[in-house]
Amino acid sequence: MRPHTFPVEMPRGALMIDVAGLTVTDEERERLCDPRVGGVILFARNYSDSAQLRALTGEIRALRNPALIIAVDHEGGRVQRFRTDGFTRLPAMRTLGNLWMRDEAEALAAARAVGFVLAAELVAHGIDLSFTPVLDLDYEKSRAIGSRAFHRDPAIVTSLALSLVEGMADVGMGAVGKHFPGHGYVEADSHHDIPIDERSFDSLWDADMGPYRQGLLQKLAGVMPAHVVYPNAEPGRAGPAGFSSFWLKEVLRERLGFEGIIFSDDLNMAGATLVAGDVVERVTAAARAGCDMWLVCNRPDLVAELLSRGMPEIDDATRARLNAVPAPRPWLDDAFALAQHPPYVQAREKVSAVLATEEGADHSAVAAALSGATRPNG
């Protein structure tokens, strides 16, 4: 096979895949240069230290022009892929919701600081997008969501999520809200089961879709739908929202006016595999429903099968949305410089104070620490 001369000039495709380890293999390099691929999602296994991660993202970014979109699930709490050497431990979002109940203003400032730190550290390592914030409501019964949610009240979720997204935007990173229209009410975990939410459309609209209706949606770069079935909200269908043109085209696009990228959730999760056939059928169903980018994770054999058997064509509107995602601006790429940057230092201090609330520290001391740190943008 004739070797590529990098970077390869080609528009982004709609498939987002992963790589196995700390570097890119020759086989993965060929796959990432397939025109149907448009992005890479990273996991904890792709990280050993700060220098290695920068090298990995640099290698991926150098393959193509425009560069592949590099994304990660990096929320805080139990879902944080990178945790040491260049990365601050971030609180679970429920911690911010609990702080809101004591002091709304401090909770909003803390959420913005968390967003700032989260994005600053990712952008400094060459990552374009984080699949955060979780906009699901905290009904305190979902095995998949749990402490990942901010609060039960949609207005509080909206306010805290908006502050977090603004903190990310202070650094130039886009946010991807999830899991539309809402995953928090059902106990089952879509990684392993098919969650079924029996509520009506009006119930979902009034409660779980609140954050998408209250000014936050247009500030999101992307939205990720839930692998949840809503039989009484969409009568006559038995599939999850991520395979539903009703939810994605009629509700999210037309009724709510969302113009950003719709990312599928991982199409290898049980919530997808148990209802939508083989990998080609799953990707086809997601594309027809309105997903712009299709995630196929942790199964390189299925990615190879998908590429060999063929995939749906994408339209001009989808192509334009995918190609509009900018490469991250270099942002204090030197680790020492970042650690000395005053707004980052202030934001980290606030995050540390929030973490202390998670660990049961004295609330008066925490409040004093929170009040002493200013917003990351001054």
C-alpha positions in Angstrom: 0.0 0.0 0.0 1.3 3.4 -0.9 1.9 5.5 2.2 0.0 8.7 2.8 1.6 12.1 2.8 0.2 13.8 5.9 -1.9 15.8 6.4 -4.5 14.3 4.0 -6.8 17.0 2.6 -10.4 15.8 3.0 -13.6 16.9 4.7 -14.7 15.3 7.9 -16.9 12.2 7.7 -19.6 11.3 10.2 -18.1 8.4 12.0 -16.4 8.9 15.4 -14.1 6.0 16.5 -11.4 5.3 19.1 -7.9 4.1 19.3 -6.6 1.3 21.5 -3.6 2.7 23.3 -1.2 5.5 24.0 -0.1 6.0 20.4 -1.6 5.4 17.0 -0.8 2.2 15.2 -0.3 2.0 11.4 -3.7 0.2 11.1 -5.4 2.9 13.1 -3.7 5.6 11.1 -5.1 4.2 7.9 -8.5 3.9 9.4 -8.4 7.5 10.7 -7.6 8.7 7.2 -10.8 7.0 5.7 -13.0 9.9 4.4 -16.0 8.5 6.3 -14.3 9.1 9.6 -14.6 12.5 11.2 -13.6 12.2 14.8 -11.9 10.3 17.6 -13.1 9.8 21.2 -10.5 9.3 23.9 -10.7 7.1 27.0 -8.7 6.7 30.1 -6.6 4.0 28.4 -5.3 6.6 26.0 -3.7 8.6 28.8 -0.6 8.0 30.9 0.7 11.5 31.5 0.5 15.0 30.2 3.3 14.9 27.6 2.0 11.6 26.2 -1.5 12.9 25.7 -0.3 16.0 24.0 1.8 13.8 21.7 -1.2 11.6 20.9 -3.6 14.4 20.1 -0.9 16.1 18.0 -0.3 12.9 16.1 -4.1 12.5 15.4 -4.4 16.2 14.5 -1.6 16.0 12.0 -3.2 13.3 10.0 -5.8 15.4 8.2 -6.9 18.9 7.2 -9.3 19.9 8.6 -8.2 17.9 11.6 -10.3 15.1 13.0 -12.6 16.2 15.9 -11.1 15.0 19.2 -13.6 14.5 22.0 -13.8 12.9 25.4 -16.3 12.2 28.2 -14.8 14.5 30.9 -17.5 15.6 33.2 -16.2 15.4 36.8 -17.1 13.0 39.5 -17.0 9.4 38.4 -16.8 10.3 34.7 -13.4 11.9 34.3 -11.0 10.2 31.9 -7.8 12.1 32.9 -7.1 12.6 36.6 -3.4 13.2 37.2 -0.4 15.0 35.8 -1.9 18.1 34.3 -5.5 17.5 35.3 -7.5 18.7 38.3 -9.9 16.3 40.0 -13.4 17.8 39.3 -16.5 17.4 41.5 -19.6 15.5 40.6 -22.3 17.9 39.3 -24.6 16.9 42.1 -22.1 18.7 44.4 -22.8 21.9 42.6 -26.5 21.4 43.0 -26.1 20.8 46.7 -24.1 24.0 46.9 -26.9 25.9 45.2 -29.2 25.0 48.0 -26.9 26.8 50.4 -25.7 29.7 48.2 -26.9 30.3 44.7 -24.4 32.9 43.7 -21.5 30.8 44.9 -22.8 27.7 43.1 -23.0 29.7 39.9 -19.4 31.0 40.3 -18.2 27.5 41.2 -19.9 26.0 38.1 -18.2 28.5 35.9 -14.8 27.8 37.6 -15.3 24.0 37.0 -16.1 24.7 33.3 -13.1 26.9 33.0 -10.7 24.4 34.6 -12.2 21.4 32.7 -11.8 23.2 29.3 -8.5 24.8 30.0 -6.8 21.5 30.8 -8.4 19.7 27.8 -7.7 22.5 25.3 -4.1 22.6 26.5 -3.9 18.9 25.6 -5.3 19.3 22.1 -8.9 18.2 22.7 -11.8 20.0 20.9 -15.0 18.9 22.7 -16.1 17.4 26.0 -19.3 15.5 26.1 -20.6 17.6 29.0 -22.7 18.9 30.7 -25.2 16.2 31.8 -28.6 17.9 31.6 -30.6 15.0 32.9 -32.7 15.7 36.1 -31.6 14.1 39.3 -34.5 11.8 40.3 -32.0 9.9 42.5 -32.8 6.6 41.0 -30.9 6.3 37.7 -28.0 3.9 37.7 -26.6 5.6 34.6 -26.9 9.2 35.8 -26.8 9.4 39.6 -24.5 12.1 40.9 -23.6 13.1 37.3 -26.8 15.3 37.3 -26.9 18.8 38.8 -30.4 18.8 40.5 -34.0 17.7 40.2 -35.3 21.2 39.4 -34.9 22.0 35.7 -34.4 25.7 36.4 -31.5 25.0 38.7 -30.0 22.6 36.2 -30.3 25.2 33.5 -28.6 27.9 35.6 -25.7 25.7 36.7 -25.2 24.2 33.3 -25.2 27.6 31.6 -22.5 28.8 34.0 -20.4 25.7 33.4 -20.8 26.2 29.6 -19.8 29.8 29.9 -16.7 28.8 31.8 -15.8 26.4 29.0 -16.5 29.1 26.4 -14.1 31.5 28.3 -11.4 29.1 27.1 -12.9 28.5 23.6 -14.2 25.0 24.1 -17.6 23.8 22.9 -19.9 21.8 25.1 -22.2 18.9 24.3 -25.3 18.5 26.4 -26.7 15.1 27.1 -28.9 13.0 27.2 -31.9 14.4 25.2 -34.8 14.4 26.1 -33.8 13.0 29.5 -32.3 9.9 31.0 -32.6 10.6 34.7 -36.1 9.2 35.4 -35.5 5.6 34.5 -33.5 3.3 36.8 -32.1 1.0 34.0 -28.6 1.8 32.7 -28.5 2.0 28.9 -25.0 0.7 28.9 -26.4 -2.7 29.9 -30.2 -2.5 29.4 -33.0 -0.9 27.4 -34.4 1.8 29.6 -38.1 2.5 29.1 -39.6 5.8 30.3 -43.4 5.5 30.4 -44.2 9.2 30.9 -46.1 11.4 28.5 -44.6 13.9 26.1 -46.1 16.8 28.2 -44.4 15.4 31.3 -41.0 15.3 29.6 -41.5 18.7 28.0 -42.4 20.4 31.3 -39.6 18.7 33.3 -36.7 16.9 31.7 -36.7 19.1 28.5 -36.7 22.3 30.7 -32.9 22.8 30.3 -33.2 22.6 26.5 -36.1 25.2 26.5 -34.6 27.8 28.8 -31.9 29.6 26.8 -29.1 27.0 27.2 -29.6 25.1 23.9 -28.2 27.7 21.6 -25.0 27.9 23.6 -24.2 24.2 23.0 -22.0 23.0 20.2 -23.7 19.6 20.3 -26.4 17.5 21.8 -26.4 13.8 22.5 -29.7 11.9 22.6 -30.5 9.1 25.1 -30.7 5.4 24.4 -34.1 5.5 26.2 -37.5 4.4 24.8 -40.4 6.7 25.4 -43.5 4.7 24.3 -46.2 7.1 25.6 -44.4 10.2 24.4 -44.0 8.9 20.9 -46.8 6.3 20.3 -46.2 3.6 17.8 -42.4 3.5 18.2 -40.4 1.1 20.2 -36.9 2.5 19.6 -34.7 4.9 21.7 -34.6 8.6 21.1 -31.3 8.4 19.3 -33.0 6.4 16.5 -36.1 8.6 16.3 -36.6 11.3 13.8 -39.5 12.5 15.9 -37.2 13.4 18.8 -34.2 14.6 16.8 -35.8 16.3 13.7 -39.3 17.3 14.9 -38.6 18.2 18.5 -34.9 19.1 18.8 -34.4 20.7 15.4 -37.8 22.1 14.5 -39.6 22.8 17.7 -36.5 23.8 19.8 -34.5 25.2 16.9 -31.2 23.5 17.6 -28.6 24.1 14.8 -25.5 22.4 16.2 -24.2 18.9 15.9 -26.3 15.9 17.1 -23.9 13.2 18.3 -25.2 9.7 18.7 -24.4 8.0 22.0 -22.1 5.0 21.7 -23.9 2.7 19.2 -22.3 -0.3 20.9 -24.2 0.2 24.2 -26.9 -2.3 25.0 -29.5 0.4 24.7 -28.7 0.5 21.0 -27.5 -3.1 20.2 -30.6 -4.8 21.7 -33.0 -2.9 19.5 -31.4 -1.8 16.2 -29.7 -4.8 14.7 -26.1 -5.1 13.6 -23.6 -2.3 13.4 -24.5 -1.2 9.9 -28.2 -1.2 10.8 -27.5 0.8 14.0 -25.5 3.5 12.1 -28.1 3.7 9.4 -30.9 4.1 11.9 -29.0 6.9 13.7 -28.3 8.7 10.5 -31.9 8.5 9.3 -33.1 9.8 12.7 -31.0 12.9 12.3 -27.7 12.2 14.1 -24.8 14.0 12.4 -22.0 12.0 13.9 -22.1 8.4 14.9 -20.1 7.0 17.7 -18.8 3.4 17.5 -16.6 2.7 20.5 -14.4 -0.1 21.9 -15.0 -2.5 19.0 -12.4 -1.9 16.2 -13.6 -5.1 14.6 -17.1 -3.6 14.1 -15.5 -0.4 12.8 -13.7 -2.5 10.2 -16.9 -4.3 9.3 -18.8 -1.0 9.0 -16.2 0.5 6.7 -16.0 -2.6 4.6 -19.8 -3.0 4.2 -20.6 0.6 3.6 -22.4 3.5 5.5 -25.1 6.1 4.8 -24.2 9.2 2.8 -24.3 12.4 4.7 -26.0 15.5 3.3 -24.5 19.0 2.8 -26.0 20.4 6.0 -24.5 17.6 8.1 -21.1 18.0 6.4 -21.2 21.8 7.0 -21.9 21.3 10.7 -19.1 18.8 11.1 -16.6 20.9 9.2 -17.5 24.0 11.2 -16.1 22.7 14.5 -12.8 24.7 14.9 -9.5 23.3 16.0 -8.9 24.5 19.6 -6.7 27.6 19.9 -3.4 26.8 21.6 -4.1 27.9 25.1 -1.2 28.0 27.5 0.2 24.8 26.0 3.1 24.8 28.3 2.1 23.1 31.6 4.2 25.4 33.7 2.7 28.5 32.1 -0.9 27.2 32.6 -0.1 26.5 36.3 1.0 30.2 36.7 -1.9 31.7 34.8 -3.9 33.8 37.4 -7.4 33.1 36.2 -6.6 29.4 36.0 -5.1 29.4 39.5 -8.2 31.2 40.9 -10.5 28.8 39.2 -8.6 25.8 40.6 -8.8 27.3 44.1 -12.6 27.5 43.7 -12.8 23.9 42.4 -10.7 22.7 45.4 -13.2 24.4 47.7 -16.1 22.7 46.0 -14.3 19.3 46.3 -14.0 19.9 50.0 -17.8 20.0 50.2 -17.9 16.6 48.5 -15.6 15.3 51.2 -17.6 16.6 54.1 -15.4 19.5 55.1 -16.6 22.3 57.4 -19.1 24.4 55.4 -18.1 27.7 56.9 -14.5 27.2 55.9 -15.7 26.1 52.4 -17.8 29.2 52.1 -14.9 31.4 53.0 -12.7 29.7 50.4 -15.3 30.1 47.8 -15.9 33.8 48.5 -12.2 34.4 48.3 -11.8 33.2 44.7 -12.9 35.4 41.8 -14.4 34.3 38.5 -11.9 33.0 36.0 -12.6 35.8 33.5 -12.1 38.5 36.2 
